[in-house]
Amino acid sequence: MAIESIVILTGAGVSAESGIRTFRATDGLWEDHKIEDVATPEAFDRNPRLVHSFYNERRKQLLSAEVRPNPAHHALAKLEKEFPGKVLLITQNIDNLHERAGSNNLIHMHGELLNLRCRESGVIYRVEEETQPEDLCQCCGSSGNLRPDIVWFGELPMSMERIYTELEQCDLFISIGTSGNVYPAAGFVEIANDTGALTVELNLEPSKVKSAFHQGFYGPASEVVTEFVADILKQV
Ligand code: BV8
């Protein structure tokens, strides 16, 4: 079957070799808080300072000199550039390593660490420094309205309509560096299977949804993704 449209889903594992800890590596904990308890709208309402500091720490790490795209990010950008058909990259990650590697056709379904959103006006602000609840937003001129532009547990992921449409039209679905714990992302493989696409998992170890994939290749993303992309580009 000639492949014309590729949809890729990435998770924390694709950024692991860039030095960004995955959720499993922290066994889902951050300073003895369960991440699910910090990354929620209720947590933000209850203790905005705690949630701001959770993201301040991750933003600081992301912007540090030692964190940069790894060969897996570069291989995916190369695929988008050199593959003659469509390549859409959907990431669950809130880091900016895919764009820094050169990927353009990219959806951050769980938002972006470097964006803040005003809860009143919806205006998005780019942010690189620390944030706190007192920060004023230019749109309302008041404090307390700014939140990380990130999809928390219990919130609707971004661009779901477009994601479903693209999944229903793809010939190849590749899931990379995700444990298959978090929905709706972990269910994308089933949509791709139903649409007749070839589904492939590239991960350090089999994910929770391994059995839903036609093929699986296991090992560090910097090796496995680079090899898989080279194979696809050899066949075009
Ligand atoms: C929603 C932003 C309704 C925040 C994130 C009970 C059962 C099932 C589902 C639910 C349930 N109760 C509630 C739910 C829904 C819930 C959910 O799934 N909860 C889970 C915990 C059970 N989901 C939601 O709330 C979502 N919203 O459902 O709204 C809806 C549904 C459909 C349509 C419309 C509306 C919103 C979820 C978004 C939450 N926000 N991120 C932040 O980052 O701070 S999720 C966050 O965790 C990440 O974005 C990511 O998605 C997830 C972590 O997953 P992974 O990326 O997979 O990372 P993980 O560490 O788990 O795995 C890393 C993998 O990499 C591992 O497999 C490892 O082996 C591999 N790896 C490691 N090193 C390498 C490697 N691979 C390759 N190379 C390496 N070097």
Boltz pocket constraint, residues with backbone or C-beta under 6 A from the ligand:
constraints:
  - pocket:
      binder: B
      contacts: [[A, 10], [A, 11], [A, 12], [A, 13], [A, 14], [A, 16], [A, 17], [A, 22], [A, 23], [A, 24], [A, 25], [A, 36], [A, 39], [A, 92], [A, 93], [A, 94], [A, 110], [A, 150], [A, 151], [A, 152], [A, 153], [A, 154], [A, 155], [A, 156], [A, 157], [A, 160], [A, 176], [A, 177], [A, 178], [A, 179], [A, 180], [A, 181], [A, 182], [A, 183], [A, 184], [A, 185], [A, 202], [A, 203], [A, 204], [A, 205], [A, 206], [A, 207], [A, 219], [A, 220], [A, 221], [A, 222]]
      max_distance: 6.0
